Amino acid sequence: MPEEAITEVLETVLNVKYIGPDAAPETEITDGFLIGFSLVSGETVDTYIEAEDIPTDQIQQTTIAGFDAQAYEDESLIGDDRLEHYVFQLDEGNANQPSVMVDVVVLVKGEDREEYRRVVQAIIESMEWTRLE
Protein backbone atom coordinates (compact mmCIF):
# COMPACT_ATOMS: atom_id res chain seq x y z
CA MET A 1 0.00 0.00 0.00
CA PRO A 2 1.38 3.43 -0.91
CA GLU A 3 2.63 5.34 2.10
CA GLU A 4 3.67 8.64 0.56
CA ALA A 5 1.97 10.71 -2.07
CA ILE A 6 2.79 14.10 -3.50
CA THR A 7 0.12 16.78 -3.19
CA GLU A 8 -0.07 19.97 -5.19
CA VAL A 9 -2.53 22.71 -4.26
CA LEU A 10 -3.44 25.45 -6.70
CA GLU A 11 -6.23 28.01 -6.40
CA THR A 12 -9.08 25.69 -7.42
CA VAL A 13 -7.22 22.40 -7.94
CA LEU A 14 -5.84 19.73 -5.64
CA ASN A 15 -3.66 17.02 -7.19
CA VAL A 16 -2.60 13.87 -5.36
CA LYS A 17 0.04 11.76 -7.08
CA TYR A 18 1.77 8.54 -6.09
CA ILE A 19 4.67 7.19 -8.12
CA GLY A 20 5.02 3.45 -7.57
CA PRO A 21 8.27 1.51 -7.22
CA ASP A 22 8.05 0.14 -10.78
CA ALA A 23 7.66 3.54 -12.45
CA ALA A 24 9.90 4.33 -15.36
CA PRO A 25 12.14 7.31 -14.52
CA GLU A 26 11.52 10.68 -16.18
CA THR A 27 8.19 9.64 -17.75
CA GLU A 28 4.48 10.02 -17.22
CA ILE A 29 2.95 7.77 -14.57
CA THR A 30 3.65 4.17 -15.54
CA ASP A 31 3.15 2.79 -12.03
CA GLY A 32 1.03 4.65 -9.50
CA PHE A 33 -1.94 6.98 -9.52
CA LEU A 34 -3.01 10.56 -9.99
CA ILE A 35 -6.17 12.15 -8.59
CA GLY A 36 -7.12 15.68 -9.59
CA PHE A 37 -9.89 17.56 -7.79
CA SER A 38 -11.00 20.67 -9.72
CA LEU A 39 -13.58 23.16 -8.47
CA VAL A 40 -15.50 24.76 -11.31
CA SER A 41 -17.48 27.90 -10.52
CA GLY A 42 -20.57 29.00 -12.41
CA GLU A 43 -21.24 25.63 -14.03
CA THR A 44 -23.69 22.84 -13.53
CA VAL A 45 -22.80 19.22 -14.15
CA ASP A 46 -25.01 19.16 -17.25
CA THR A 47 -23.53 22.29 -18.85
CA TYR A 48 -20.00 21.15 -18.00
CA ILE A 49 -20.43 17.73 -19.60
CA GLU A 50 -22.13 19.31 -22.60
CA ALA A 51 -19.18 21.70 -23.03
CA GLU A 52 -16.77 18.73 -22.80
CA ASP A 53 -18.74 17.16 -25.68
CA ILE A 54 -19.14 13.77 -23.97
CA PRO A 55 -21.70 11.53 -25.73
CA THR A 56 -24.60 10.77 -23.41
CA ASP A 57 -24.26 7.02 -23.97
CA GLN A 58 -20.80 7.16 -22.36
CA ILE A 59 -22.02 8.77 -19.13
CA GLN A 60 -22.89 6.63 -16.11
CA GLN A 61 -24.71 7.65 -12.96
CA THR A 62 -22.78 6.90 -9.76
CA THR A 63 -22.14 8.14 -6.24
CA ILE A 64 -18.83 9.62 -5.12
CA ALA A 65 -17.97 11.03 -1.70
CA GLY A 66 -21.67 10.94 -0.84
CA PHE A 67 -22.75 12.98 -3.88
CA ASP A 68 -24.74 11.88 -6.92
CA ALA A 69 -22.27 12.06 -9.78
CA GLN A 70 -21.87 11.43 -13.47
CA ALA A 71 -18.88 9.36 -14.58
CA TYR A 72 -17.20 9.14 -17.96
CA GLU A 73 -13.81 8.41 -19.51
CA ASP A 74 -11.81 10.80 -21.62
CA GLU A 75 -8.45 10.71 -23.38
CA SER A 76 -5.43 12.12 -21.59
CA LEU A 77 -3.73 15.13 -23.13
CA ILE A 78 -0.43 13.25 -22.73
CA GLY A 79 0.05 9.63 -23.67
CA ASP A 80 -2.57 7.06 -24.61
CA ASP A 81 -4.17 6.85 -21.18
CA ARG A 82 -7.88 7.01 -20.46
CA LEU A 83 -8.82 9.33 -17.62
CA GLU A 84 -11.81 8.59 -15.40
CA HIS A 85 -13.95 11.64 -14.57
CA TYR A 86 -16.46 11.87 -11.74
CA VAL A 87 -18.43 15.10 -11.86
CA PHE A 88 -20.80 16.27 -9.13
CA GLN A 89 -22.61 19.42 -8.05
CA LEU A 90 -21.23 20.77 -4.78
CA ASP A 91 -23.46 23.81 -4.49
CA GLU A 92 -26.36 25.09 -6.57
CA GLY A 93 -25.44 28.72 -5.89
CA ASN A 94 -27.82 31.61 -5.29
CA ALA A 95 -28.35 35.22 -6.35
CA ASN A 96 -25.12 36.28 -4.60
CA GLN A 97 -22.83 33.33 -5.37
CA PRO A 98 -22.34 31.14 -8.45
CA SER A 99 -22.88 27.41 -8.41
CA VAL A 100 -19.86 25.18 -7.78
CA MET A 101 -19.21 21.72 -9.18
CA VAL A 102 -16.31 19.32 -8.79
CA ASP A 103 -14.52 17.31 -11.48
CA VAL A 104 -12.52 14.44 -9.98
CA VAL A 105 -10.06 13.00 -12.51
CA VAL A 106 -8.39 9.65 -11.85
CA LEU A 107 -5.53 7.82 -13.58
CA VAL A 108 -4.32 4.46 -12.25
CA LYS A 109 -1.44 2.51 -13.80
CA GLY A 110 0.81 -0.45 -13.08
CA GLU A 111 0.90 -3.99 -11.74
CA ASP A 112 -0.69 -3.00 -8.42
CA ARG A 113 -3.63 -1.33 -10.14
CA GLU A 114 -6.29 -2.89 -7.88
CA GLU A 115 -4.45 -1.85 -4.71
CA TYR A 116 -3.99 1.65 -6.12
CA ARG A 117 -7.73 1.79 -6.92
CA ARG A 118 -8.56 0.95 -3.29
CA VAL A 119 -6.26 3.75 -2.09
CA VAL A 120 -7.74 6.20 -4.62
CA GLN A 121 -11.26 5.30 -3.49
CA ALA A 122 -10.29 5.78 0.17
CA ILE A 123 -8.78 9.20 -0.58
CA ILE A 124 -11.83 10.34 -2.52
CA GLU A 125 -14.27 9.08 0.11
CA SER A 126 -12.27 10.79 2.88
CA MET A 127 -12.65 14.23 1.31
CA GLU A 128 -15.00 16.65 3.05
CA TRP A 129 -16.58 19.29 0.88
CA THR A 130 -17.63 22.62 2.40
CA ARG A 131 -18.40 25.82 0.59
CA LEU A 132 -16.46 28.80 1.90
CA GLU A 133 -18.59 31.87 2.40
Backbone bond lengths (Angstrom), bond angles and torsions (degrees), N, CA, C in turn:
res aa  C-N    CA-C-N  psi(-1)  N-CA   C-N-CA  omega(-1)  CA-C   N-CA-C  phi
1 M - - - 1.451 - - 1.531 109.27 -
2 P 1.328 117.38 133.12 1.457 120.10 179.66 1.532 111.48 -59.80
3 E 1.311 115.39 137.12 1.456 119.98 179.88 1.520 112.63 -107.91
4 E 1.311 117.74 -25.30 1.451 120.88 -178.57 1.519 110.18 -130.79
5 A 1.306 114.71 132.30 1.457 120.58 175.70 1.517 107.85 -128.59
6 I 1.302 115.47 156.81 1.459 121.47 178.07 1.524 107.32 -98.09
7 T 1.326 117.10 131.29 1.458 120.29 175.77 1.524 109.08 -114.40
8 E 1.306 113.95 145.02 1.462 121.48 177.54 1.518 106.45 -132.40
9 V 1.325 116.52 125.37 1.456 121.24 -178.95 1.519 109.00 -115.61
10 L 1.314 115.34 122.25 1.457 122.35 174.58 1.524 106.79 -113.98
11 E 1.296 118.40 -175.01 1.465 120.63 -174.84 1.528 113.25 -56.35
12 T 1.318 117.77 -48.96 1.470 120.45 -177.97 1.518 111.92 -125.61
13 V 1.340 117.15 18.06 1.462 121.53 -176.11 1.523 109.66 -134.43
14 L 1.331 115.32 138.73 1.458 122.28 170.77 1.519 106.78 -124.84
15 N 1.320 117.14 122.79 1.459 122.16 176.35 1.522 109.42 -112.14
16 V 1.326 115.84 135.45 1.457 122.33 174.82 1.519 106.13 -122.77
17 K 1.334 116.00 123.75 1.465 120.32 -176.07 1.522 109.28 -131.50
18 Y 1.327 115.10 136.29 1.460 121.46 173.50 1.525 107.88 -125.59
19 I 1.318 115.94 125.51 1.458 121.43 176.84 1.522 106.89 -102.07
20 G 1.326 116.47 116.88 1.455 122.16 -176.91 1.516 112.97 -74.84
21 P 1.325 116.21 168.29 1.465 121.30 -176.54 1.523 113.87 -66.30
22 D 1.333 118.18 -20.55 1.461 120.78 -178.70 1.527 112.90 -99.10
23 A 1.324 116.61 14.72 1.465 120.25 -178.51 1.523 110.57 -70.76
24 A 1.313 114.66 141.09 1.462 119.95 174.83 1.529 108.32 -74.36
25 P 1.325 117.48 133.98 1.471 119.86 -178.74 1.526 112.35 -65.99
26 E 1.338 115.02 146.17 1.464 122.19 174.46 1.525 113.48 59.32
27 T 1.333 117.70 35.23 1.463 120.69 178.45 1.521 109.52 -132.82
28 E 1.330 114.71 -179.58 1.454 120.12 170.58 1.527 107.74 -65.15
29 I 1.301 117.36 178.49 1.464 120.05 179.70 1.529 109.14 -67.26
30 T 1.315 115.85 119.05 1.466 121.38 174.73 1.523 110.51 -112.41
31 D 1.329 116.07 -15.71 1.461 122.96 175.69 1.518 106.50 -150.16
32 G 1.327 116.55 114.29 1.455 120.32 -179.09 1.512 111.15 138.38
33 F 1.333 115.15 -157.12 1.466 119.10 -179.88 1.520 110.92 -149.67
34 L 1.313 113.62 160.51 1.459 122.69 174.67 1.519 107.13 -137.11
35 I 1.325 115.89 132.17 1.466 121.75 173.78 1.523 106.37 -124.50
36 G 1.312 116.88 127.57 1.456 121.27 175.81 1.522 109.42 -118.33
37 F 1.320 116.28 126.35 1.463 122.21 176.45 1.522 106.96 -109.43
38 S 1.328 117.57 115.38 1.466 121.72 -179.75 1.518 110.28 -117.32
39 L 1.325 116.25 126.47 1.459 121.18 173.29 1.515 108.09 -89.52
40 V 1.322 116.22 130.71 1.460 121.21 -178.74 1.521 107.50 -121.70
41 S 1.316 116.52 117.41 1.456 122.58 -176.48 1.522 110.71 -92.54
42 G 1.324 116.19 142.32 1.455 121.21 175.66 1.507 115.36 80.14
43 E 1.312 117.67 10.88 1.465 122.22 -179.26 1.520 110.32 -121.33
44 T 1.308 114.92 154.04 1.458 120.71 167.11 1.519 107.02 -106.87
45 V 1.303 116.95 163.95 1.459 120.59 178.75 1.523 110.35 -57.14
46 D 1.322 116.69 -44.65 1.468 120.47 -177.54 1.527 112.27 -62.85
47 T 1.331 117.96 -46.03 1.463 119.74 -179.22 1.522 111.18 -69.16
48 Y 1.324 117.09 -32.91 1.463 120.96 178.60 1.530 110.60 -66.38
49 I 1.313 116.67 -48.27 1.464 120.38 -179.70 1.529 110.45 -65.41
50 E 1.312 116.35 -38.38 1.470 119.87 176.85 1.534 110.41 -61.53
51 A 1.330 117.21 -43.20 1.466 121.09 179.55 1.535 111.38 -66.50
52 E 1.326 117.39 -30.21 1.465 121.67 177.75 1.526 111.50 -77.54
53 D 1.330 116.55 -8.46 1.462 123.54 177.48 1.541 112.37 59.80
54 I 1.325 115.50 46.23 1.461 121.86 178.52 1.531 108.11 -90.64
55 P 1.317 118.78 123.40 1.473 120.53 177.41 1.531 110.74 -60.03
56 T 1.312 116.04 137.77 1.464 120.42 -175.73 1.525 112.80 -62.02
57 D 1.335 118.29 -26.47 1.458 119.24 179.90 1.534 112.24 -75.32
58 Q 1.323 117.75 -7.19 1.461 121.48 177.45 1.530 112.77 -100.50
59 I 1.318 117.00 2.43 1.464 121.67 -177.56 1.526 109.35 -101.13
60 Q 1.328 115.43 131.94 1.462 121.19 178.24 1.516 109.57 -117.91
61 Q 1.321 115.47 143.76 1.466 120.82 174.97 1.523 108.32 -83.17
62 T 1.328 116.78 137.62 1.463 121.13 179.99 1.523 108.84 -153.27
63 T 1.302 116.03 -177.71 1.460 122.54 174.35 1.515 107.40 -125.47
64 I 1.320 116.01 135.95 1.466 120.76 178.27 1.523 108.42 -141.78
65 A 1.323 115.27 129.11 1.470 121.76 179.95 1.527 111.62 52.70
66 G 1.327 116.19 33.33 1.458 120.85 178.06 1.523 115.11 83.46
67 F 1.312 117.87 3.60 1.460 122.13 -179.41 1.525 109.92 -110.50
68 D 1.335 116.69 144.98 1.460 120.74 169.55 1.518 106.89 -67.59
69 A 1.317 116.49 132.18 1.461 120.29 -174.87 1.519 110.70 -137.98
70 Q 1.314 114.35 163.84 1.453 121.80 172.06 1.521 107.33 -114.78
71 A 1.328 116.22 133.57 1.460 121.70 -176.90 1.524 109.53 -116.67
72 Y 1.328 114.83 143.95 1.456 120.94 174.76 1.519 108.86 -157.98
73 E 1.315 116.32 165.05 1.462 122.13 175.77 1.512 108.98 -109.82
74 D 1.322 114.59 150.11 1.450 121.24 -179.64 1.532 108.11 -144.48
75 E 1.302 117.11 157.97 1.458 120.72 178.58 1.519 110.26 -76.22
76 S 1.322 115.47 143.75 1.452 121.63 175.20 1.523 109.20 -73.18
77 L 1.323 115.70 150.55 1.457 119.87 176.23 1.520 111.42 -74.33
78 I 1.355 115.91 -19.03 1.464 120.33 176.75 1.528 108.31 -124.75
79 G 1.279 116.95 133.32 1.461 120.39 178.61 1.517 112.71 78.18
80 D 1.325 114.93 -172.55 1.465 121.99 -177.81 1.521 112.55 -101.03
81 D 1.314 117.44 12.87 1.457 121.30 -173.04 1.519 112.25 -72.81
82 R 1.329 114.33 152.23 1.463 121.63 172.39 1.522 107.27 -101.67
83 L 1.306 116.59 129.40 1.451 122.45 178.57 1.523 109.31 -98.07
84 E 1.312 116.64 136.62 1.458 121.40 174.33 1.526 107.89 -92.11
85 H 1.334 116.07 131.16 1.468 121.66 177.25 1.525 108.52 -115.06
86 Y 1.321 115.22 138.02 1.462 122.51 172.93 1.519 106.07 -128.35
87 V 1.318 116.42 113.96 1.457 121.45 -172.12 1.526 108.75 -115.85
88 F 1.350 115.54 128.36 1.468 118.61 178.65 1.525 110.91 -142.84
89 Q 1.332 113.97 154.95 1.466 121.43 -179.82 1.520 108.25 -85.60
90 L 1.327 116.14 120.70 1.458 120.95 178.39 1.517 110.60 -86.72
91 D 1.315 116.28 -40.06 1.456 120.77 -175.12 1.527 108.28 -150.31
92 E 1.298 117.17 135.88 1.466 121.29 -179.89 1.523 112.94 -77.45
93 G 1.338 116.58 -16.19 1.459 119.94 -178.21 1.519 111.49 80.33
94 N 1.320 115.83 178.63 1.462 122.42 177.48 1.525 108.16 -155.37
95 A 1.322 116.75 -168.40 1.466 120.13 -176.68 1.529 112.16 -63.19
96 N 1.343 117.15 -25.65 1.466 120.54 -176.43 1.534 114.21 -99.80
97 Q 1.334 117.36 -18.72 1.452 120.41 -177.02 1.523 110.35 -137.21
98 P 1.335 116.82 141.31 1.466 119.40 179.61 1.530 111.37 -73.24
99 S 1.302 115.10 161.89 1.461 120.27 174.65 1.525 109.17 -67.29
100 V 1.336 115.43 158.86 1.460 121.11 178.76 1.521 108.20 -134.02
101 M 1.327 116.13 131.68 1.455 120.59 174.57 1.521 108.56 -126.56
102 V 1.321 115.23 164.74 1.459 121.41 -177.52 1.526 108.80 -123.09
103 D 1.330 115.78 135.05 1.456 122.41 172.66 1.521 106.57 -114.38
104 V 1.334 116.35 112.21 1.458 122.27 177.20 1.521 106.67 -98.94
105 V 1.331 116.39 121.01 1.459 122.23 -178.88 1.524 108.20 -111.82
106 V 1.334 116.30 132.18 1.460 121.10 -176.24 1.531 109.88 -128.53
107 L 1.332 114.60 135.51 1.462 122.75 171.43 1.518 106.97 -131.60
108 V 1.336 116.89 126.47 1.465 122.47 178.89 1.517 107.92 -128.56
109 K 1.346 116.17 130.32 1.462 120.93 -177.34 1.525 110.19 -138.90
110 G 1.338 115.69 155.07 1.453 120.87 169.59 1.514 115.13 109.89
111 E 1.327 114.43 176.55 1.463 122.53 -178.77 1.526 112.88 -63.16
112 D 1.326 116.68 -34.53 1.467 121.63 -177.42 1.525 111.69 -93.24
113 R 1.318 115.83 32.09 1.463 121.44 -174.88 1.530 113.17 -52.33
114 E 1.309 118.67 -43.79 1.475 120.45 -178.03 1.528 111.41 -66.25
115 E 1.317 116.96 -40.30 1.470 120.32 176.58 1.527 109.92 -64.82
116 Y 1.325 117.28 -43.00 1.456 120.82 177.75 1.528 110.54 -61.27
117 R 1.332 117.29 -39.63 1.473 120.39 178.96 1.533 111.11 -61.76
118 R 1.330 116.57 -39.70 1.475 119.86 177.98 1.536 110.77 -63.55
119 V 1.329 116.43 -40.89 1.464 120.29 178.61 1.534 109.99 -66.51
120 V 1.318 116.78 -44.69 1.468 121.13 178.49 1.527 110.03 -58.00
121 Q 1.327 116.97 -46.90 1.463 121.01 179.28 1.522 111.10 -60.16
122 A 1.325 117.23 -42.58 1.466 121.03 179.39 1.529 110.99 -63.77
123 I 1.323 117.27 -41.18 1.466 120.51 178.08 1.521 110.47 -63.01
124 I 1.324 116.44 -48.45 1.469 119.93 -179.15 1.517 111.18 -61.14
125 E 1.326 117.01 -45.62 1.468 120.60 -178.10 1.528 112.15 -68.47
126 S 1.335 117.97 -21.67 1.467 120.28 -179.67 1.528 112.74 -82.72
127 M 1.321 116.91 -11.75 1.462 120.32 -178.50 1.525 110.37 -69.00
128 E 1.329 115.66 138.32 1.458 121.95 173.97 1.515 107.61 -112.94
129 W 1.328 115.52 129.25 1.449 120.80 -174.95 1.514 110.04 -110.30
130 T 1.332 116.27 120.02 1.468 122.33 179.81 1.523 108.32 -135.19
131 R 1.287 115.79 132.48 1.465 118.78 177.17 1.522 109.90 -80.36
132 L 1.334 115.80 129.99 1.456 120.55 176.99 1.513 108.42 -82.99
133 E 1.299 116.17 134.82 1.461 120.97 -179.86 1.511 110.91 -88.53
